[in-house]
Each structure stands twice: as C-alpha cells, then as structure tokens.
Amino acid sequence: MGKNWYQIDRRNGDGTLASYEMIQAQSLDDALRKELGTDYADYTISRRRINGNIAAKAECPAETASYIEVYRVIQQ
C-alpha cells in the first residue's frame, strides 16, 4: 500500500494555528507516531470528522494547552 500525504497542524490552546507541516505516512496513527516519536504514549488521541474526512486530534500532556491535529490531504 502506498503512502498518503497528511497535514500536521500544531494549534495553540485557543485553537489558533501555530504551525503546520506535510508528511507522508501509511495512516493517521503512523503520521502521529512519526510526529510525536517516543512521546506518543503520553498523548490522548481522539478522532472526529472534518468536512466528511476523518481527522485525529492528539492532546498534549497536562502541562500545556496546545494540541496537534492530523488529517489526510485529498489530492485531485
């Protein structure tokens, strides 16, 4: 199976976009694991739909209010 493009959004606690990057990965979980590395287990992962597409949200440990959102980029 080929890799897909995923956008990683780093957001401030109020939801505003702090930064983003594009990475290639097999799945949402793979993209999160690549981004978070060994800290993956410290994050709370949830899923929801944005414009009909599944997105993953990784909430940071309690010491920070920021969070990461990951979603697959649909290429046409």
PDB file of N, CA, C and O in Angstrom:
ATOM      1  N   MET A   1       0.844  -1.183   0.000  1.00  0.00           N
ATOM      2  CA  MET A   1       0.000   0.000   0.000  1.00  0.00           C
ATOM      3  C   MET A   1       0.887   1.243   0.000  1.00  0.00           C
ATOM      4  O   MET A   1       1.860   1.308   0.750  1.00  0.00           O
ATOM      5  N   GLY A   2       0.564   2.213  -0.820  1.00  0.00           N
ATOM      6  CA  GLY A   2       1.329   3.443  -0.917  1.00  0.00           C
ATOM      7  C   GLY A   2       1.085   4.370   0.254  1.00  0.00           C
ATOM      8  O   GLY A   2       0.138   4.208   1.024  1.00  0.00           O
ATOM      9  N   LYS A   3       1.958   5.333   0.361  1.00  0.00           N
ATOM     10  CA  LYS A   3       1.815   6.315   1.436  1.00  0.00           C
ATOM     11  C   LYS A   3       0.926   7.467   0.976  1.00  0.00           C
ATOM     12  O   LYS A   3       0.862   7.795  -0.209  1.00  0.00           O
ATOM     13  N   ASN A   4       0.251   8.062   1.935  1.00  0.00           N
ATOM     14  CA  ASN A   4      -0.604   9.220   1.700  1.00  0.00           C
ATOM     15  C   ASN A   4       0.042  10.448   2.323  1.00  0.00           C
ATOM     16  O   ASN A   4       0.918  10.337   3.181  1.00  0.00           O
ATOM     17  N   TRP A   5      -0.403  11.622   1.878  1.00  0.00           N
ATOM     18  CA  TRP A   5       0.052  12.873   2.476  1.00  0.00           C
ATOM     19  C   TRP A   5      -0.878  13.247   3.625  1.00  0.00           C
ATOM     20  O   TRP A   5      -2.101  13.180   3.496  1.00  0.00           O
ATOM     21  N   TYR A   6      -0.285  13.642   4.746  1.00  0.00           N
ATOM     22  CA  TYR A   6      -1.036  14.081   5.918  1.00  0.00           C
ATOM     23  C   TYR A   6      -0.548  15.461   6.329  1.00  0.00           C
ATOM     24  O   TYR A   6       0.648  15.754   6.296  1.00  0.00           O
ATOM     25  N   GLN A   7      -1.494  16.294   6.716  1.00  0.00           N
ATOM     26  CA  GLN A   7      -1.136  17.605   7.239  1.00  0.00           C
ATOM     27  C   GLN A   7      -1.164  17.538   8.748  1.00  0.00           C
ATOM     28  O   GLN A   7      -2.127  17.050   9.340  1.00  0.00           O
ATOM     29  N   ILE A   8      -0.102  18.029   9.374  1.00  0.00           N
ATOM     30  CA  ILE A   8       0.019  18.084  10.826  1.00  0.00           C
ATOM     31  C   ILE A   8      -0.136  19.547  11.222  1.00  0.00           C
ATOM     32  O   ILE A   8       0.704  20.381  10.882  1.00  0.00           O
ATOM     33  N   ASP A   9      -1.208  19.854  11.937  1.00  0.00           N
ATOM     34  CA  ASP A   9      -1.431  21.220  12.434  1.00  0.00           C
ATOM     35  C   ASP A   9      -1.070  21.276  13.907  1.00  0.00           C
ATOM     36  O   ASP A   9      -1.579  20.486  14.702  1.00  0.00           O
ATOM     37  N   ARG A  10      -0.205  22.194  14.275  1.00  0.00           N
ATOM     38  CA  ARG A  10       0.081  22.446  15.689  1.00  0.00           C
ATOM     39  C   ARG A  10      -0.746  23.658  16.086  1.00  0.00           C
ATOM     40  O   ARG A  10      -0.599  24.735  15.509  1.00  0.00           O
ATOM     41  N   ARG A  11      -1.612  23.480  17.068  1.00  0.00           N
ATOM     42  CA  ARG A  11      -2.542  24.539  17.458  1.00  0.00           C
ATOM     43  C   ARG A  11      -2.313  24.970  18.895  1.00  0.00           C
ATOM     44  O   ARG A  11      -1.945  24.171  19.756  1.00  0.00           O
ATOM     45  N   ASN A  12      -2.543  26.263  19.132  1.00  0.00           N
ATOM     46  CA  ASN A  12      -2.480  26.821  20.483  1.00  0.00           C
ATOM     47  C   ASN A  12      -3.720  26.374  21.244  1.00  0.00           C
ATOM     48  O   ASN A  12      -4.664  25.855  20.648  1.00  0.00           O
ATOM     49  N   GLY A  13      -3.722  26.570  22.532  1.00  0.00           N
ATOM     50  CA  GLY A  13      -4.850  26.175  23.371  1.00  0.00           C
ATOM     51  C   GLY A  13      -6.172  26.781  22.946  1.00  0.00           C
ATOM     52  O   GLY A  13      -7.221  26.181  23.182  1.00  0.00           O
ATOM     53  N   ASP A  14      -6.155  27.968  22.318  1.00  0.00           N
ATOM     54  CA  ASP A  14      -7.401  28.606  21.872  1.00  0.00           C
ATOM     55  C   ASP A  14      -7.817  28.162  20.466  1.00  0.00           C
ATOM     56  O   ASP A  14      -8.792  28.674  19.916  1.00  0.00           O
ATOM     57  N   GLY A  15      -7.075  27.207  19.883  1.00  0.00           N
ATOM     58  CA  GLY A  15      -7.427  26.682  18.570  1.00  0.00           C
ATOM     59  C   GLY A  15      -6.770  27.372  17.393  1.00  0.00           C
ATOM     60  O   GLY A  15      -6.912  26.913  16.259  1.00  0.00           O
ATOM     61  N   THR A  16      -6.054  28.465  17.629  1.00  0.00           N
ATOM     62  CA  THR A  16      -5.400  29.149  16.514  1.00  0.00           C
ATOM     63  C   THR A  16      -4.199  28.332  16.031  1.00  0.00           C
ATOM     64  O   THR A  16      -3.515  27.676  16.817  1.00  0.00           O
ATOM     65  N   LEU A  17      -3.964  28.390  14.728  1.00  0.00           N
ATOM     66  CA  LEU A  17      -2.887  27.627  14.113  1.00  0.00           C
ATOM     67  C   LEU A  17      -1.535  28.247  14.460  1.00  0.00           C
ATOM     68  O   LEU A  17      -1.306  29.428  14.197  1.00  0.00           O
ATOM     69  N   ALA A  18      -0.644  27.458  15.046  1.00  0.00           N
ATOM     70  CA  ALA A  18       0.705  27.918  15.375  1.00  0.00           C
ATOM     71  C   ALA A  18       1.658  27.598  14.226  1.00  0.00           C
ATOM     72  O   ALA A  18       2.480  28.433  13.850  1.00  0.00           O
ATOM     73  N   SER A  19       1.549  26.389  13.666  1.00  0.00           N
ATOM     74  CA  SER A  19       2.371  25.975  12.524  1.00  0.00           C
ATOM     75  C   SER A  19       1.791  24.700  11.940  1.00  0.00           C
ATOM     76  O   SER A  19       0.929  24.057  12.539  1.00  0.00           O
ATOM     77  N   TYR A  20       2.283  24.346  10.755  1.00  0.00           N
ATOM     78  CA  TYR A  20       1.850  23.093  10.148  1.00  0.00           C
ATOM     79  C   TYR A  20       2.952  22.539   9.259  1.00  0.00           C
ATOM     80  O   TYR A  20       3.877  23.253   8.872  1.00  0.00           O
ATOM     81  N   GLU A  21       2.838  21.266   8.943  1.00  0.00           N
ATOM     82  CA  GLU A  21       3.755  20.631   8.010  1.00  0.00           C
ATOM     83  C   GLU A  21       3.044  19.472   7.328  1.00  0.00           C
ATOM     84  O   GLU A  21       2.028  18.980   7.819  1.00  0.00           O
ATOM     85  N   MET A  22       3.579  19.045   6.206  1.00  0.00           N
ATOM     86  CA  MET A  22       3.046  17.927   5.453  1.00  0.00           C
ATOM     87  C   MET A  22       4.042  16.771   5.566  1.00  0.00           C
ATOM     88  O   MET A  22       5.248  16.964   5.412  1.00  0.00           O
ATOM     89  N   ILE A  23       3.520  15.557   5.838  1.00  0.00           N
ATOM     90  CA  ILE A  23       4.388  14.380   5.874  1.00  0.00           C
ATOM     91  C   ILE A  23       3.700  13.239   5.139  1.00  0.00           C
ATOM     92  O   ILE A  23       2.482  13.250   4.957  1.00  0.00           O
ATOM     93  N   GLN A  24       4.481  12.263   4.721  1.00  0.00           N
ATOM     94  CA  GLN A  24       3.928  11.063   4.112  1.00  0.00           C
ATOM     95  C   GLN A  24       3.896   9.964   5.151  1.00  0.00           C
ATOM     96  O   GLN A  24       4.850   9.779   5.906  1.00  0.00           O
ATOM     97  N   ALA A  25       2.780   9.229   5.185  1.00  0.00           N
ATOM     98  CA  ALA A  25       2.617   8.143   6.147  1.00  0.00           C
ATOM     99  C   ALA A  25       1.592   7.150   5.611  1.00  0.00           C
ATOM    100  O   ALA A  25       0.868   7.440   4.658  1.00  0.00           O
ATOM    101  N   GLN A  26       1.541   5.980   6.234  1.00  0.00           N
ATOM    102  CA  GLN A  26       0.588   4.937   5.835  1.00  0.00           C
ATOM    103  C   GLN A  26      -0.820   5.221   6.352  1.00  0.00           C
ATOM    104  O   GLN A  26      -1.801   4.867   5.699  1.00  0.00           O
ATOM    105  N   SER A  27      -0.928   5.862   7.526  1.00  0.00           N
ATOM    106  CA  SER A  27      -2.222   6.073   8.178  1.00  0.00           C
ATOM    107  C   SER A  27      -2.142   7.276   9.111  1.00  0.00           C
ATOM    108  O   SER A  27      -1.072   7.849   9.319  1.00  0.00           O
ATOM    109  N   LEU A  28      -3.297   7.649   9.672  1.00  0.00           N
ATOM    110  CA  LEU A  28      -3.313   8.731  10.669  1.00  0.00           C
ATOM    111  C   LEU A  28      -2.417   8.389  11.852  1.00  0.00           C
ATOM    112  O   LEU A  28      -1.629   9.218  12.307  1.00  0.00           O
ATOM    113  N   ASP A  29      -2.546   7.151  12.349  1.00  0.00           N
ATOM    114  CA  ASP A  29      -1.731   6.745  13.501  1.00  0.00           C
ATOM    115  C   ASP A  29      -0.245   6.778  13.170  1.00  0.00           C
ATOM    116  O   ASP A  29       0.568   7.207  13.989  1.00  0.00           O
ATOM    117  N   ASP A  30       0.108   6.326  11.970  1.00  0.00           N
ATOM    118  CA  ASP A  30       1.504   6.355  11.544  1.00  0.00           C
ATOM    119  C   ASP A  30       2.016   7.791  11.499  1.00  0.00           C
ATOM    120  O   ASP A  30       3.137   8.061  11.932  1.00  0.00           O
ATOM    121  N   ALA A  31       1.209   8.714  10.981  1.00  0.00           N
ATOM    122  CA  ALA A  31       1.592  10.129  10.932  1.00  0.00           C
ATOM    123  C   ALA A  31       1.815  10.685  12.341  1.00  0.00           C
ATOM    124  O   ALA A  31       2.784  11.403  12.585  1.00  0.00           O
ATOM    125  N   LEU A  32       0.911  10.349  13.263  1.00  0.00           N
ATOM    126  CA  LEU A  32       1.068  10.803  14.650  1.00  0.00           C
ATOM    127  C   LEU A  32       2.318  10.220  15.291  1.00  0.00           C
ATOM    128  O   LEU A  32       3.052  10.920  15.988  1.00  0.00           O
ATOM    129  N   ARG A  33       2.555   8.940  15.055  1.00  0.00           N
ATOM    130  CA  ARG A  33       3.743   8.299  15.638  1.00  0.00           C
ATOM    131  C   ARG A  33       5.028   8.938  15.096  1.00  0.00           C
ATOM    132  O   ARG A  33       5.992   9.127  15.838  1.00  0.00           O
ATOM    133  N   LYS A  34       5.036   9.268  13.801  1.00  0.00           N
ATOM    134  CA  LYS A  34       6.207   9.937  13.226  1.00  0.00           C
ATOM    135  C   LYS A  34       6.409  11.313  13.855  1.00  0.00           C
ATOM    136  O   LYS A  34       7.540  11.714  14.132  1.00  0.00           O
ATOM    137  N   GLU A  35       5.324  12.024  14.077  1.00  0.00           N
ATOM    138  CA  GLU A  35       5.402  13.380  14.636  1.00  0.00           C
ATOM    139  C   GLU A  35       5.774  13.373  16.120  1.00  0.00           C
ATOM    140  O   GLU A  35       6.606  14.171  16.554  1.00  0.00           O
ATOM    141  N   LEU A  36       5.170  12.488  16.890  1.00  0.00           N
ATOM    142  CA  LEU A  36       5.334  12.505  18.343  1.00  0.00           C
ATOM    143  C   LEU A  36       6.484  11.641  18.840  1.00  0.00           C
ATOM    144  O   LEU A  36       6.981  11.843  19.949  1.00  0.00           O
ATOM    145  N   GLY A  37       6.907  10.687  18.031  1.00  0.00           N
ATOM    146  CA  GLY A  37       8.008   9.809  18.427  1.00  0.00           C
ATOM    147  C   GLY A  37       7.725   9.063  19.717  1.00  0.00           C
ATOM    148  O   GLY A  37       6.640   8.510  19.895  1.00  0.00           O
ATOM    149  N   THR A  38       8.698   9.045  20.615  1.00  0.00           N
ATOM    150  CA  THR A  38       8.563   8.298  21.868  1.00  0.00           C
ATOM    151  C   THR A  38       7.546   8.920  22.826  1.00  0.00           C
ATOM    152  O   THR A  38       7.161   8.285  23.808  1.00  0.00           O
ATOM    153  N   ASP A  39       7.105  10.154  22.555  1.00  0.00           N
ATOM    154  CA  ASP A  39       6.100  10.803  23.407  1.00  0.00           C
ATOM    155  C   ASP A  39       4.678  10.373  23.057  1.00  0.00           C
ATOM    156  O   ASP A  39       3.735  10.779  23.736  1.00  0.00           O
ATOM    157  N   TYR A  40       4.500   9.560  22.013  1.00  0.00           N
ATOM    158  CA  TYR A  40       3.170   9.162  21.539  1.00  0.00           C
ATOM    159  C   TYR A  40       2.280   8.657  22.679  1.00  0.00           C
ATOM    160  O   TYR A  40       1.109   9.029  22.763  1.00  0.00           O
ATOM    161  N   ALA A  41       2.824   7.826  23.540  1.00  0.00           N
ATOM    162  CA  ALA A  41       2.038   7.232  24.627  1.00  0.00           C
ATOM    163  C   ALA A  41       1.550   8.263  25.647  1.00  0.00           C
ATOM    164  O   ALA A  41       0.614   7.991  26.398  1.00  0.00           O
ATOM    165  N   ASP A  42       2.170   9.432  25.678  1.00  0.00           N
ATOM    166  CA  ASP A  42       1.783  10.479  26.637  1.00  0.00           C
ATOM    167  C   ASP A  42       0.600  11.314  26.165  1.00  0.00           C
ATOM    168  O   ASP A  42       0.082  12.136  26.920  1.00  0.00           O
ATOM    169  N   TYR A  43       0.170  11.111  24.920  1.00  0.00           N
ATOM    170  CA  TYR A  43      -0.893  11.920  24.334  1.00  0.00           C
ATOM    171  C   TYR A  43      -2.225  11.185  24.340  1.00  0.00           C
ATOM    172  O   TYR A  43      -2.269   9.958  24.258  1.00  0.00           O
ATOM    173  N   THR A  44      -3.307  11.948  24.436  1.00  0.00           N
ATOM    174  CA  THR A  44      -4.651  11.406  24.324  1.00  0.00           C
ATOM    175  C   THR A  44      -5.095  11.613  22.881  1.00  0.00           C
ATOM    176  O   THR A  44      -5.142  12.745  22.400  1.00  0.00           O
ATOM    177  N   ILE A  45      -5.421  10.528  22.195  1.00  0.00           N
ATOM    178  CA  ILE A  45      -5.779  10.580  20.780  1.00  0.00           C
ATOM    179  C   ILE A  45      -7.291  10.409  20.636  1.00  0.00           C
ATOM    180  O   ILE A  45      -7.875   9.487  21.205  1.00  0.00           O
ATOM    181  N   SER A  46      -7.911  11.295  19.879  1.00  0.00           N
ATOM    182  CA  SER A  46      -9.339  11.180  19.577  1.00  0.00           C
ATOM    183  C   SER A  46      -9.536  11.377  18.084  1.00  0.00           C
ATOM    184  O   SER A  46      -8.666  11.917  17.400  1.00  0.00           O
ATOM    185  N   ARG A  47     -10.679  10.940  17.584  1.00  0.00           N
ATOM    186  CA  ARG A  47     -10.982  11.074  16.157  1.00  0.00           C
ATOM    187  C   ARG A  47     -12.322  11.766  15.974  1.00  0.00           C
ATOM    188  O   ARG A  47     -13.229  11.641  16.797  1.00  0.00           O
ATOM    189  N   ARG A  48     -12.422  12.504  14.860  1.00  0.00           N
ATOM    190  CA  ARG A  48     -13.681  13.159  14.510  1.00  0.00           C
ATOM    191  C   ARG A  48     -13.690  13.391  13.006  1.00  0.00           C
ATOM    192  O   ARG A  48     -12.684  13.169  12.331  1.00  0.00           O
ATOM    193  N   ARG A  49     -14.799  13.827  12.496  1.00  0.00           N
ATOM    194  CA  ARG A  49     -14.912  14.127  11.068  1.00  0.00           C
ATOM    195  C   ARG A  49     -14.858  15.634  10.842  1.00  0.00           C
ATOM    196  O   ARG A  49     -15.516  16.411  11.534  1.00  0.00           O
ATOM    197  N   ILE A  50     -14.053  16.023   9.850  1.00  0.00           N
ATOM    198  CA  ILE A  50     -13.978  17.413   9.414  1.00  0.00           C
ATOM    199  C   ILE A  50     -14.279  17.398   7.926  1.00  0.00           C
ATOM    200  O   ILE A  50     -13.538  16.805   7.141  1.00  0.00           O
ATOM    201  N   ASN A  51     -15.360  18.046   7.542  1.00  0.00           N
ATOM    202  CA  ASN A  51     -15.777  18.060   6.137  1.00  0.00           C
ATOM    203  C   ASN A  51     -15.866  16.654   5.552  1.00  0.00           C
ATOM    204  O   ASN A  51     -15.495  16.436   4.399  1.00  0.00           O
ATOM    205  N   GLY A  52     -16.350  15.708   6.334  1.00  0.00           N
ATOM    206  CA  GLY A  52     -16.538  14.344   5.866  1.00  0.00           C
ATOM    207  C   GLY A  52     -15.313  13.459   5.937  1.00  0.00           C
ATOM    208  O   GLY A  52     -15.417  12.260   5.677  1.00  0.00           O
ATOM    209  N   ASN A  53     -14.164  13.998   6.276  1.00  0.00           N
ATOM    210  CA  ASN A  53     -12.932  13.214   6.375  1.00  0.00           C
ATOM    211  C   ASN A  53     -12.565  13.001   7.838  1.00  0.00           C
ATOM    212  O   ASN A  53     -12.781  13.875   8.678  1.00  0.00           O
ATOM    213  N   ILE A  54     -12.014  11.842   8.129  1.00  0.00           N
ATOM    214  CA  ILE A  54     -11.603  11.549   9.498  1.00  0.00           C
ATOM    215  C   ILE A  54     -10.312  12.296   9.818  1.00  0.00           C
ATOM    216  O   ILE A  54      -9.362  12.294   9.035  1.00  0.00           O
ATOM    217  N   ALA A  55     -10.300  12.933  10.981  1.00  0.00           N
ATOM    218  CA  ALA A  55      -9.114  13.635  11.469  1.00  0.00           C
ATOM    219  C   ALA A  55      -8.796  13.099  12.858  1.00  0.00           C
ATOM    220  O   ALA A  55      -9.694  12.676  13.586  1.00  0.00           O
ATOM    221  N   ALA A  56      -7.541  13.118  13.218  1.00  0.00           N
ATOM    222  CA  ALA A  56      -7.119  12.700  14.549  1.00  0.00           C
ATOM    223  C   ALA A  56      -6.641  13.927  15.310  1.00  0.00           C
ATOM    224  O   ALA A  56      -6.011  14.820  14.743  1.00  0.00           O
ATOM    225  N   LYS A  57      -6.945  13.956  16.585  1.00  0.00           N
ATOM    226  CA  LYS A  57      -6.502  15.043  17.450  1.00  0.00           C
ATOM    227  C   LYS A  57      -5.677  14.427  18.574  1.00  0.00           C
ATOM    228  O   LYS A  57      -6.127  13.502  19.251  1.00  0.00           O
ATOM    229  N   ALA A  58      -4.464  14.949  18.768  1.00  0.00           N
ATOM    230  CA  ALA A  58      -3.582  14.487  19.836  1.00  0.00           C
ATOM    231  C   ALA A  58      -3.450  15.616  20.843  1.00  0.00           C
ATOM    232  O   ALA A  58      -2.858  16.658  20.559  1.00  0.00           O
ATOM    233  N   GLU A  59      -4.009  15.394  22.019  1.00  0.00           N
ATOM    234  CA  GLU A  59      -3.912  16.419  23.061  1.00  0.00           C
ATOM    235  C   GLU A  59      -2.667  16.168  23.886  1.00  0.00           C
ATOM    236  O   GLU A  59      -2.377  15.047  24.303  1.00  0.00           O
ATOM    237  N   CYS A  60      -1.946  17.250  24.104  1.00  0.00           N
ATOM    238  CA  CYS A  60      -0.670  17.184  24.801  1.00  0.00           C
ATOM    239  C   CYS A  60      -0.870  16.861  26.276  1.00  0.00           C
ATOM    240  O   CYS A  60      -1.970  16.997  26.812  1.00  0.00           O
ATOM    241  N   PRO A  61       0.201  16.435  26.915  1.00  0.00           N
ATOM    242  CA  PRO A  61       0.129  16.218  28.360  1.00  0.00           C
ATOM    243  C   PRO A  61      -0.352  17.473  29.083  1.00  0.00           C
ATOM    244  O   PRO A  61      -0.329  18.571  28.527  1.00  0.00           O
ATOM    245  N   ALA A  62      -0.773  17.301  30.286  1.00  0.00           N
ATOM    246  CA  ALA A  62      -1.427  18.362  31.070  1.00  0.00           C
ATOM    247  C   ALA A  62      -0.621  19.653  31.205  1.00  0.00           C
ATOM    248  O   ALA A  62      -1.209  20.712  31.427  1.00  0.00           O
ATOM    249  N   GLU A  63       0.687  19.598  31.079  1.00  0.00           N
ATOM    250  CA  GLU A  63       1.474  20.825  31.304  1.00  0.00           C
ATOM    251  C   GLU A  63       1.336  21.861  30.202  1.00  0.00           C
ATOM    252  O   GLU A  63       1.862  22.967  30.337  1.00  0.00           O
ATOM    253  N   THR A  64       0.647  21.537  29.119  1.00  0.00           N
ATOM    254  CA  THR A  64       0.456  22.512  28.043  1.00  0.00           C
ATOM    255  C   THR A  64      -0.956  22.405  27.473  1.00  0.00           C
ATOM    256  O   THR A  64      -1.546  21.325  27.465  1.00  0.00           O
ATOM    257  N   ALA A  65      -1.490  23.516  27.001  1.00  0.00           N
ATOM    258  CA  ALA A  65      -2.846  23.522  26.452  1.00  0.00           C
ATOM    259  C   ALA A  65      -2.849  23.326  24.944  1.00  0.00           C
ATOM    260  O   ALA A  65      -3.919  23.205  24.348  1.00  0.00           O
ATOM    261  N   SER A  66      -1.680  23.291  24.311  1.00  0.00           N
ATOM    262  CA  SER A  66      -1.631  23.149  22.865  1.00  0.00           C
ATOM    263  C   SER A  66      -1.986  21.719  22.455  1.00  0.00           C
ATOM    264  O   SER A  66      -1.999  20.811  23.287  1.00  0.00           O
ATOM    265  N   TYR A  67      -2.273  21.531  21.170  1.00  0.00           N
ATOM    266  CA  TYR A  67      -2.591  20.200  20.674  1.00  0.00           C
ATOM    267  C   TYR A  67      -2.230  20.094  19.204  1.00  0.00           C
ATOM    268  O   TYR A  67      -1.912  21.091  18.556  1.00  0.00           O
ATOM    269  N   ILE A  68      -2.285  18.868  18.684  1.00  0.00           N
ATOM    270  CA  ILE A  68      -1.930  18.582  17.298  1.00  0.00           C
ATOM    271  C   ILE A  68      -3.131  17.950  16.617  1.00  0.00           C
ATOM    272  O   ILE A  68      -3.783  17.078  17.192  1.00  0.00           O
ATOM    273  N   GLU A  69      -3.431  18.381  15.400  1.00  0.00           N
ATOM    274  CA  GLU A  69      -4.461  17.749  14.584  1.00  0.00           C
ATOM    275  C   GLU A  69      -3.801  17.188  13.335  1.00  0.00           C
ATOM    276  O   GLU A  69      -2.912  17.815  12.758  1.00  0.00           O
ATOM    277  N   VAL A  70      -4.236  16.010  12.921  1.00  0.00           N
ATOM    278  CA  VAL A  70      -3.706  15.374  11.722  1.00  0.00           C
ATOM    279  C   VAL A  70      -4.854  14.956  10.842  1.00  0.00           C
ATOM    280  O   VAL A  70      -5.829  14.374  11.319  1.00  0.00           O
ATOM    281  N   TYR A  71      -4.751  15.250   9.550  1.00  0.00           N
ATOM    282  CA  TYR A  71      -5.753  14.762   8.616  1.00  0.00           C
ATOM    283  C   TYR A  71      -5.121  14.491   7.265  1.00  0.00           C
ATOM    284  O   TYR A  71      -4.131  15.116   6.883  1.00  0.00           O
ATOM    285  N   ARG A  72      -5.712  13.551   6.552  1.00  0.00           N
ATOM    286  CA  ARG A  72      -5.209  13.169   5.231  1.00  0.00           C
ATOM    287  C   ARG A  72      -5.582  14.231   4.224  1.00  0.00           C
ATOM    288  O   ARG A  72      -6.706  14.732   4.215  1.00  0.00           O
ATOM    289  N   VAL A  73      -4.645  14.562   3.393  1.00  0.00           N
ATOM    290  CA  VAL A  73      -4.872  15.556   2.340  1.00  0.00           C
ATOM    291  C   VAL A  73      -5.366  14.816   1.102  1.00  0.00           C
ATOM    292  O   VAL A  73      -4.702  13.901   0.614  1.00  0.00           O
ATOM    293  N   ILE A  74      -6.517  15.206   0.603  1.00  0.00           N
ATOM    294  CA  ILE A  74      -7.095  14.594  -0.594  1.00  0.00           C
ATOM    295  C   ILE A  74      -6.488  15.276  -1.807  1.00  0.00           C
ATOM    296  O   ILE A  74      -6.618  16.489  -1.971  1.00  0.00           O
ATOM    297  N   GLN A  75      -5.836  14.514  -2.643  1.00  0.00           N
ATOM    298  CA  GLN A  75      -5.241  15.063  -3.840  1.00  0.00           C
ATOM    299  C   GLN A  75      -6.122  14.741  -5.033  1.00  0.00           C
ATOM    300  O   GLN A  75      -6.603  13.616  -5.171  1.00  0.00           O
ATOM    301  N   GLN A  76      -6.333  15.727  -5.896  1.00  0.00           N
ATOM    302  CA  GLN A  76      -7.204  15.524  -7.054  1.00  0.00           C
ATOM    303  C   GLN A  76      -6.408  15.520  -8.337  1.00  0.00           C
ATOM    304  O   GLN A  76      -6.977  15.360  -9.417  1.00  0.00           O
TER     305      GLN A  76
END
